[in-house]
Each structure stands twice: as C-alpha cells, then as structure tokens.
Amino acid sequence: MAILPSIDKQQTKRELTEKQQAFLEHLVETQGDAKAAAELAGYTSHYHHVVKTLKSEILELTQEILANSAPQAAFKLVEIMTSKKPIIQANNKLSAAQTLLDRVGVTKVDKVDVTHNMNAGGIFLMPDKAPLVIEDGDYEDISD
C-alpha cells in the first residue's frame, strides 16, 4: 500500500507481529476506525489495548498520512485563491487546508527587514547626566 511505506518490518524500530502489521494496514483502509481495523486484523479482545501498544507506530502513520495529503491542501489553497466563481464552503476548506499544512510543517514565514543606513545620519538621545556628589573625606592622589 502506497501510504504505508515506513511500516515495513525492516524499517520499524521494533518487530511487529503479523497481527499488529495487519492492524496498521487496516487502520488506513478503514480511514482511522480502530475498532474495525482490530476486527479485520483478527483481534478478538478490546481494541484499546492494541492502540495503546502501537501508539508510536500509529502516530508515525498519522504523520505520514498528513504529509501525503499536504500537496492536496496546497492545491486547494491555490484553487480557492484563483477561482473566479464562488466555492461552496470555501472558508471551511481553506481552514482545513491551512491546518493540515501547519501540522506537516509548511507554515507562513515571517520575515523582519532590519536594515540600517549609516549615511542617513540621525540623532542618538542620551539620558540626562546625574549630578556627581563627592563627599568630604580622606582621598589618596593616584596621579604620577
């Protein structure tokens, strides 16, 4: 399956059983329905234990799914931007596309232009000088 390149047994951090591997594959096929994926993989007990056991693999799989959907989100942003006709639920689609791109690391870049021209001159204001108070006392002359 194209969406599951990193859950091959050779590439995972730990060895998965065939049932665990099947669960992850069925999780994609069922579009995230863990209960149905567990049943299809042959688990008879409650599926929460399977999810808890495979938490890191499920999170990794989720990141891959989002990364695979990122180009679609980018094209949807461009489509909404360039469309001359009204798009149904454009705000919802725009928000979903932006959220997905943010989650995969494609975010807007904030640039701050900090330039200084030395030839432009300018005035540097200094604070008022505080008066220097010298009290009478014994002082040693340190000049040569």
Wavefront OBJ file of the C-alpha trace (Angstrom):
o trace
v 0.000 0.000 0.000
v 1.475 3.345 -1.050
v 0.507 5.221 2.092
v 2.342 2.760 4.350
v 5.975 2.904 3.253
v 7.503 3.075 6.709
v 5.698 0.273 8.472
v 7.577 -2.477 6.703
v 9.037 -4.864 9.244
v 12.578 -3.963 8.176
v 12.099 -0.228 8.741
v 10.244 -0.143 12.071
v 12.078 0.467 15.307
v 10.750 -2.768 16.752
v 9.490 -6.041 15.354
v 5.735 -6.100 14.841
v 3.680 -9.255 14.829
v 1.683 -10.067 11.715
v -1.494 -9.068 13.558
v -0.011 -5.703 14.533
v 1.158 -5.107 10.962
v -2.291 -6.059 9.661
v -3.911 -3.715 12.195
v -1.872 -0.761 10.924
v -2.703 -1.584 7.312
v -6.417 -1.965 8.095
v -6.324 1.270 10.094
v -5.600 3.117 6.851
v -8.158 1.118 4.871
v -10.868 1.875 7.439
v -9.862 5.559 7.460
v -8.849 5.512 11.121
v -11.598 3.287 12.583
v -9.532 1.424 15.183
v -12.362 -0.913 16.179
v -12.953 -2.072 12.596
v -9.195 -2.334 11.944
v -8.750 -4.532 15.020
v -11.594 -6.832 13.924
v -10.189 -7.094 10.381
v -6.718 -7.879 11.768
v -8.145 -10.746 13.814
v -8.133 -9.259 17.308
v -10.915 -10.605 19.496
v -10.197 -8.578 22.624
v -10.917 -4.901 23.089
v -9.094 -2.732 20.539
v -7.916 -0.120 23.099
v -5.089 -2.432 24.165
v -3.887 -2.688 20.553
v -3.977 1.097 20.142
v -2.054 1.573 23.395
v 0.569 -0.979 22.337
v 1.046 0.570 18.879
v 0.789 4.219 19.923
v 4.116 5.359 18.456
v 3.521 3.486 15.181
v 0.018 4.973 14.909
v 1.391 8.493 15.471
v 4.074 7.902 12.835
v 1.418 6.621 10.432
v -0.732 9.679 11.143
v 2.164 11.996 10.277
v 2.694 10.135 7.004
v -0.985 10.414 6.106
v -0.906 14.162 6.759
v 2.303 14.518 4.755
v 0.735 12.618 1.860
v -2.260 14.973 1.950
v -0.155 18.149 2.079
v 0.066 18.599 -1.720
v -3.737 18.365 -1.971
v -4.054 21.032 0.707
v -1.603 23.286 -1.118
v -3.507 22.923 -4.388
v -6.804 23.608 -2.589
v -5.372 26.866 -1.249
v -4.330 27.878 -4.764
v -7.711 26.838 -6.189
v -9.624 28.920 -3.641
v -7.328 31.861 -4.240
v -7.556 31.837 -8.046
v -11.179 30.804 -8.513
v -13.378 33.376 -10.194
v -16.570 31.553 -9.242
v -17.869 31.046 -5.701
v -16.671 27.896 -3.940
v -19.063 26.136 -1.581
v -17.746 26.141 1.984
v -14.580 27.917 0.913
v -13.854 29.108 4.469
v -14.059 25.573 5.847
v -11.873 24.172 3.077
v -9.385 26.996 3.486
v -9.198 26.464 7.240
v -8.742 22.697 6.853
v -6.000 23.147 4.249
v -4.159 25.694 6.397
v -4.393 23.474 9.480
v -3.081 20.449 7.609
v -0.170 22.398 6.161
v 0.659 23.815 9.595
v 0.733 20.322 11.077
v 3.137 18.982 8.460
v 5.453 21.951 8.880
v 4.534 24.141 5.916
v 3.848 27.452 7.577
v 3.955 31.042 6.561
v 7.338 32.638 7.005
v 7.532 35.852 8.963
v 10.443 37.948 7.794
v 11.608 41.043 9.556
v 13.619 43.505 7.482
v 16.231 45.087 9.721
v 18.406 47.442 7.716
v 20.376 50.414 8.873
v 21.858 53.057 6.639
v 24.946 54.604 8.214
v 24.899 57.543 5.763
v 21.416 58.635 6.780
v 22.688 60.246 9.939
v 20.406 60.517 12.903
v 20.327 61.621 16.450
v 21.084 59.446 19.421
v 19.445 60.731 22.579
v 21.243 60.159 25.841
v 19.619 60.329 29.259
v 20.302 63.310 31.483
v 23.519 63.157 33.436
v 23.029 62.621 37.105
v 24.948 65.102 39.309
v 28.140 63.678 40.793
v 28.231 64.179 44.535
v 31.670 63.982 46.190
v 31.682 63.816 49.943
v 34.479 65.200 52.070
v 36.884 62.592 53.330
v 40.383 61.193 53.063
v 41.451 60.636 49.459
v 44.680 59.337 48.048
v 46.240 61.011 44.997
v 46.975 58.305 42.365
v 48.418 60.545 39.664
v 52.119 60.227 38.836
l 1 2 3 4 5 6 7 8 9 10 11 12 13 14 15 16 17 18 19 20 21 22 23 24 25 26 27 28 29 30 31 32 33 34 35 36 37 38 39 40 41 42 43 44 45 46 47 48 49 50 51 52 53 54 55 56 57 58 59 60 61 62 63 64 65 66 67 68 69 70 71 72 73 74 75 76 77 78 79 80 81 82 83 84 85 86 87 88 89 90 91 92 93 94 95 96 97 98 99 100 101 102 103 104 105 106 107 108 109 110 111 112 113 114 115 116 117 118 119 120 121 122 123 124 125 126 127 128 129 130 131 132 133 134 135 136 137 138 139 140 141 142 143 144
